[in-house]
C-alpha cells in the first residue's frame, strides 16, 4: 500500500497543491481537522472520523416542558449555557438595535419572507 | 430570556392548551462555525487569499443569497413538520437565534383558507394563474363537500392529524437525521473531484440541500395552487441534479422517476417503509393516495380517443408517423417533465425528438394540485436514506485508525 493509499484508507482526503496549501492547512486545524502534510499535498480528516471519537451533536435536545413539569432547573441551566453562545450575543445585539419592536398580531398575517423576518425580530426582541 | 419564558410565554401557552408540551432545541455553535469553512474554501478556490483579505468582507460569496447554516436547516424542517399534515397544524416553533422552542398542541388546530381576496395583490394575482386543477363547479354548487374541499384547499388534505406520540417520535427522528446530515454537509472532505477535496462542490451541495428543503416548505405552505405544482417540479429538478452528481444517473431520469406513479411510488414507499417509526408507516397511505390521484388525473386528462389502454398510453413517435405504447407510469413521468419544461416556453421545433408536442397534444393538462405534497415525502426519503435515494455516502463516523 502506498502512502497515499494508506492515508485514504484512514479517511484522509487531500486539499490542493500549490500556493493555497498552507492556508488550508492552517485553517483546517481550527475547524476540527487532523492535518497531515506530504511533499505535495495537505491531507485532512475530521477528528470525529477517528475510531472511538464522539461526533459533536449539532442540535441538542433540551427538556420537555409540560404544565405539570416546568423543568425550571433544567431550563435554567439550558438558558445559562445558551447565554454564553455567540447566538445569544447576536440576539442581544439585535434586541438593542431594534428596541421598538414588540409582539404584534399583524406580523403573523403574511408568509412573505421579509414580513416573516420582521415578525421574528418582533417576537425575539420581546423574548429576550 | 428565562424570565419572559417562565412568566409570560409558558403561562400563555399552557393557559391556551393545558395538555400541550414544549420541546427545547439548541444549536451547537461549533458545528455552525464549520459551515464557514465551506464558504471560505469556495472563495479561496476562485480567488487569491490576498484578494479576499483586501475585500475586508471575509469570504462573502452568496452569503446574502442564502446563509445555509444549521439554524436555517432546523427552522425549515420544523416549519415543514408544522404543515406536514395539512390542514392539521400540530405545532408552532420560534425563539431567539440558535434556540428553538417547539410548542406541541395537544389537539392540532385546523388551517382555514382565508377569504378571497386577502389583499389587492391577491386580486391581481388571480389573473396570473394557470395550471390549476379543474374542478366540477356544478358539483360544488350542488353541495359536493369533497369536491368543495379540493377546490378550496388545492393540495393533499389529510383526513386526520398524526397521533401525538407518533408526531413526537417523528420530530425526534428528524432531529437525529438532521444532526448527522449537518455534520456531513459541513465536511468538504465528502466532496471530491479528480482526487482532491472540492470546496466548490461542497458549498454547492450545502446550498442545494437547503434550497431543496426551502422549496419543499414553499410547495407545502403556498396558498397559490399552481405555484405549489411548479415548486414540486423545482424540487424534482434539485433531486435529479443531486442524483446526477452523486449517483451518475442520466439527466431527467430521476425527475421522471419521482413523478412516476408506479416506479416512483415504489421507491418512496420502500425508503419510508424502512424507517422503524409509526409516522412514516401512517404516511404510506398518503403516498399511495397522491400517486393514485396523479395516475388517475393524468389518465383522465388524455382527451384523444383510443389512446389509453390496459397496456398504457399510445404516444406519437418523434417523426409523428407511428405510435408506441408507454406504460402509464413512464408516460406520467415524461408528461410531467414536458410540462415542467414549458417554464422556458413551449417550442417543439427546437427539440430534435419533438418531445413537447408529442406528449402535450394528448393531454388537457389537468394535473392534480395534490402533487405539491409529494416533495415532503421525497424529503423524508432523502433524510431516511440519502445513499439509496441520491447516492450520497459521506465518509463513515468514528471508523478510522
Interface residues (C-beta under 8 A of the other chain):
Chain A: X9 X10 X11 X13 X14 X15 X16 X19 X20 X23 X24 X27 X28 X31 X32 X41 X44 X45 X46 X48 X49 X50 X51 X52 X53 X54 X55 X56 X57 X58 X59 X60 X61 X62 X63 X64 X65 X66 X67 X70 X72 X75 X76 X78 X79 X81 X82 X83 X85 X86 X87 X88 X90 X91 X94 X111 X120 X123 X124 X126 X127 X128
Chain B: X1 X2 X4 X5 X6 X9 X10 X14 X18 X19 X20 X21 X22 X23 X24 X25 X26 X27 X28 X29 X30 X31 X32 X33 X34 X36 X37 X40 X41 X44 X45 X48 X49 X70 X71 X74 X94 X95 X96 X97 X98 X99 X172 X175 X178 X179 X182 X183 X187 X189 X192 X195 X196 X197 X221 X222 X223 X395 X396 X397 X398 X399 X400 X401
